[in-house]
Amino acid sequence: MNEPYRNRYLLIITILMYIAFGLVTSVIGVIIDKFQSEYNLPLQIAALLPFAFYLSYGLFSIPFGIAMDRISARFVLLLGMALMTLGSFLFYLSDNYLIVILMIFTIGVGVTAIQTAGNPFIRELDAPSRYTANLTAVIGIGALGYAFSPLLVPIVQSYGFSWNSVYLIFGCINAVLFVLLYLAKFPEVHLLEEEKIKIAQVRSLLRNPIIITYSLGIFLYVGAEVGTSSYILIFMSKVHGVGNHESFWQPGSLWYSAFPSKSALVVGLFWLLQALGRLVIAPMMKHVGEKNIFIFHSFGTIVMLVLAILGSEDISLVAFALVGYFTCASFTSIFSATINSFDSNHGTISGILGTSIVGGAFWGWLVGAVGSFSNMKCAMIINLVAFTYVFALAVWGKGKLDVQPAPLVSQSDEAV
């Protein structure tokens, strides 16, 4: 296999891996209530599903970064696919809720491995000048997994299969990708010096005010994103009495067979609009400014979530979907503002920010616990607090956005 053909093959496999981990990530938002009912559990126990998944980021982001540098990208990617495959199959086969939670954690570890190794790996598959475009395309296409996964559960159930059958589907997809990845001939991947994680620098960086405030921003943003998307179905059920099998369309129609659950459709739209939003704002940043876009969208997130909490059934459904759109700028803006504020140690800083994604575990669980002990409106207010911090960071944060390109850079380099 010649090198250009091999690299195109690996790029396609990488895109499919990103779709695969999108599938196993966003599906959590539509299985919490089913998991709770299946095993007759209180909501604070069912909330351990997103907790277990996102805990893996906090525990393994830095170790996988080190493993990629010291062993290889191939090892980390294959390990990630193996864990996603094993976790999916054992989830489907399990009849014990503790094993199910453990398998969600296993899948989460696999996803962490794929994300950690995937981005630098993509750089080796094409000319360096096309790295940003390729990475954007891979992440954008991979978002299809996030958008489609919430719709898959009600579709599977409408054909008479159990909700956990989706994990049998995920297991088969992951197994095929593992085999294709194993058989592929890998290029040698070298981390740039700035991409390497330097443990010795972590302690000093953690004392820096920008690292502290922006890592907290990632922690709270991801926590609120998970705490919102994972509980839309439960909120609509508890607050508005919308059942999982209520659709916008009449039974027997083509649209009903495609979208049998209006709440699950809104979860899918949450992720789809977030992905489309990133594509929309990317060209706008040059003209409007990254900071202005961050402020506008983080404020819009708060407004939409307030409408979702206080509005009628129809308003809540629309507002929850639009929360997904307005979150499109937050993660990348927080990440970029932090990286732009430092001239070195970017790999270590990325590791710290990646570890902060563990907020999805703790904040997501807190939302479920509050919903269990109080009500889902109070639980969603927990997310409102986190999104308010993100808005404050957008307005008053000291991180650098709208960084001007350095002088004496050629026009062709600027286009990269």
N, C-alpha and C positions, 0 to 999 in steps of 0.2 A: 504494500500500500504506500503510494507516494505521499510526501509530507502535506501538500495542500488538501488532498482527499482525506487523509487521516485527521487533519485539524478540523475540517468541515464536519466529519463524522463525530468527533469529540465535542464540537460545539453544539451539534444537535442533541447528543446525549446529555450535555450539561443543561440545555434548555428543558429537556424532559425531566431531569432531576429537580430543577427549580419548580416546574409544574407539580411534580410529585410531592415536594415538601409543602407546597401551597395547599394541596389537597388535604394533607394530614394536619395542617395547622388550623385552617378556618372551620373545619368540620366540628371542632370542639364546641363551637357556639350553638350547634343544633343538636348535640347529643347529651348535654348536661341534664336536661329535664327527663330524657329517656333513660339515662343511666340512673337517675334518682328514682324514677318509677320502677324500673326493672329490679332494683335491689332494695327498694323501700328505705331509702336513706334520707336524712335531713339535708337541706340545701348546703349547709356548711361542709358536709362530707362530700357531696357531689361537686362542690367547688374545688375540691382537690385535683380535679382533672386539669384545669388550666394551671393550677399551682404546680403540679408535677411536671407539666410540659415546659413551662417557662423557667422552672428552677434549673433545668439543664443548662440554660444559657449562662446563669451565674456561676455554675460549677465547672463548665467545660470550655467556655470561649477561649480563655487564655491557654489552658493545657493543649487544646487542639491547634492553636496558633504556634505553640512551641513544637508540637509534634510535626507539623507541616515543615517547619524550618529544619528540624533535626533528623526526621525520617524521610517523608516525601508527601507530596500532595496526593499521589495515587493511594497511599496507605490510608490517609484520612478520608478521602472520598469513598473508597471501598468499605471502610469501617462504617461510615455513615449510612451507606445504602444497606449494608448487612443488618445494622441495628434497626433501621426503618422497616426492613422486610420481616425480621424476627418479631419485632414489637407488633406489627400489624397482624400477622398470622396468630400469634399467641393471644392478642386481644380478642380476635374472632372466636378462638377456641375456648377461652376462659369462661368459667361460670362463678368466679369469685371476684367481688368488687375490689379487693386489695390487689389482686393480680392485674386487674384491668388498669388500676391507677399506676402500678409499677410498669406496665407496658406502655402507657402514655408517656411516662418518664423516659423509657428506653427509646421510643420514637423521637422524643424531644432531643435526646442526646445525638441521635442520628442526624436530625435536622441541623443542629448546631455544628456538627462536623461538616456537612455539605456547605453551609453558609460560610464557615470560616475558611475552608479551602477553595471554595468555588470562585470567589472574586479574583484572587491572584492567578488561579488556574486559567481563567478566561483570557487573561493578558497574553499567555503563551500561545494561544491558538490563532493569532492573527498579527498583523503589523501593529506595533505599539501605537501608531497614530489612530488606529481604529478601536483602541481598547475601550474608551468611554462610550462610544456608540454601541459597541458590542455588548458591554455590560448593561447599558440602559435597555437595549433590546431584549436581552435575556431576562432581566428583572421584569420588564413590562409583559413579555409573553408568559413568564412564570406566574404573573398575577392572575392568569386565567384559572389556575388551580384554586386560588383563594376564592374567586367568584363562583366557580362551578360547584365546589365541594358542598356548600350548605344546601344546594338544590338536590344533590344526589340522594340524601337520606330519605326525604319524602317520596322521591321517585321510586326508590327501591322498595319502600313500604307499600306504595300503591300497587306494586306487582306481587304483593303477598309475602315478601321476604322480611326478615327481622332487621331492625335498624343497624345492628352491628355487622350485617353482611357487607356494609361498605368497606369494612376493614379487611375482608377477604379480597375484595376488589383491589384495595390499596396494596395488600400483600403481594398479589400477582403482578401488579404493575412494578412494584419495587424489586421483585425477584428478577423480572425480565431486564430491568435497568442494571441491576447488579451484574448479571451475566454479560450483558453488552459492555459494561464498563471493565469487567475483569478481562475480557478478551481483547480489549483495545490496547494498542501500543501508545504509551504515554510519552509526551515530550518531557524533557527535564525542566522542572519548574524551580526557578531561583527567586526567592523573596528579595525585593529591593531592601537596602539597608534600612530605609525609613519604615518598611513594613514589618520588620522584625520586632518581636516583643522582648523588651529588656526588663527583666524582673527587678534588677537593681534600681531602676528609675521609678518604679511604681510608688514607693513610699514618699519620695519627694514630690511627685506629681499630685498625690492625694492630698497634699497640704496646700495646693494652689487653689485660690478662690474660684477661678473659672472652671477648673476640673470639678470642684465640689458642686457648684451651682448647676452646671450643665449635665453632669452625671445624674444629679437628682432630677433634672429635667427629663432625661431619657427614662429614668426609673418611673417617674410619675406619668409621663406620656404613654409609655408602653402599658403601664398598669391600667390607665384609664381606657386605652384602646381595647385591651382585652376585657376589662370590666364592663365596657359598653357592648361590644360585639358578641360576647359570650352569653349575655343575659337578655338580649332583645326578645327571644322567644318566651322566656320566663316572665319578663316584664309585661309583654302583650297578653299573656295568659292570665297572670295574677291581677293586673290592673284593668285590662279591657275585656277579659274573658274570651280572647281570640284563641281558638283551638289550633293545634298543629295541622289539622286537616282542613282548615277553612281556607278557601282560595278566592282570588279575585274573579274567577270564572266558574261557570256552571259545570257540575260533574258530567262527564261524557264528552266534553268539548276537547279539541286538540290542545288548547292552551291549558286546560285543567290537567291533562295528562302530563304536560311539561312542567307546570308549576302548581302542584296540588296544595302547597302551603304558602299563604301570603307572608307569614312571619319569616319562614326560611328564605323566601324570595328577597325580603328586605335585608336579611343578613348577607346574601349573595351580592345585592346591590351596594351594600356598605363597602365591601372589598373591591367591587368593580369600579365604583365611582372614585374610590381612593386611588386606584391605579390610573384611571383616566385623568384624574386631577393632576397627577404628577406629570403626565404627558402635556397637559394644558399649560401648567405653570412654568415648565422648563424654558420655553422660548420667551415667556413674559418677563423672566427675571432680569434679562439684559436691559429691558426698557423701563420696567416698573421698579426694580430693585428687590433684592432678596429679602431685606428687612421689612419692607412694606408688604410684600406678599405674606411673609411669616406673621406679621401683626394682623393683617386682614383675615387670614384663614384661621388663626388661633382664636380670634374673637368670634368668627363665624361658627366655630366648633361649639363654643359656649352657648351662643344664641340657639343653635339647632338642638342642643341637648336640653336646654330649658324648655323649648317647645315640645320636645319628645316627652319630657317628664310631665308637663302640665296640660298638654293638648288632648284633644279628643282622639279616638282610635285612628281615624284617617290622618290627622295631623301628626300623631306619633309615628305612624308607619313611614310617612314621607320624611319627617325630621330625622329619624334614625338613619335612613339611607343617606341623607345629606350630611349627617355627622361624618360619615365615611369620606365624603368628598372633602370637607373642610379640614380633615386631618392630614390631607395629602402633603402639606408643606412642613409639618412640625418635626418629624424625625430627621429628615435630611437637613433642615435648617439648624437644628440643635447640633447635629453631628458636624456639619460644615463649620459652624461658628466656633466650635471647640478646636477643630483641627487648624483652622485659619489663624488661631490665636497663638500658635506655637511654631517655631521654625524647625524643630527637631522632635524626635521621640513619637512620631506619628503612629507607628505600629503599636507602641505601648499604650498611647492614648486611645487608639481604636479598641484595644483589648479591654481597657477600663470601661469605655462606653458600651462595648458589647456585653460585658458582665452586668452592666446596669439594666439590661433587658430583663433581668430577674424581677424587675418591678411587676412584670406581667404575672408572676407567680403570687407575690404577696398582696399586691393591690387587688388583683382579680379574685383571690380568695376572700379578701376583706369585703368586697362587694357582695359575694355570696353569703357570707356570714351575717352581714347587716340585713340582707334580704330575708334570711331565715329567722332572725330574732326580732326584726321590726317589719318592714315592708319594702317592696321593690322601688317605690319612689324615693325613700330614704337611701336605699342602696345606690341608686343612680346619682344622688347628690354627692356621694363619695367621689364619683368620677368627675363631677363638676368642679370639686375642689382641686383635683389634679390638673384638669384642663385650665383652670384659672391660674395656677402656677406657671404653666407653659405660656399663657398669654402675657403674664408679668415678665417672663424671661424674654419674650419677643420684644416687649416695649423697653424694658430697663436693663436687660442683660448686657454685659460688657464684652461678650464674644464678638468676633469679627465676621461680619457679613458684608456683601458688596465690596469685596476685596478687588482693587484695581489690578489688571495685569501688569507684570513688571515691564519696565521700558526695554527697548532694544530686542524685543521678541518679534520674530518674523511673522508676517500675516498668515503663512501656512501653519506655523506652530500655534498661533492663537486659535485657528479653526479647530485644532485638536481638542 
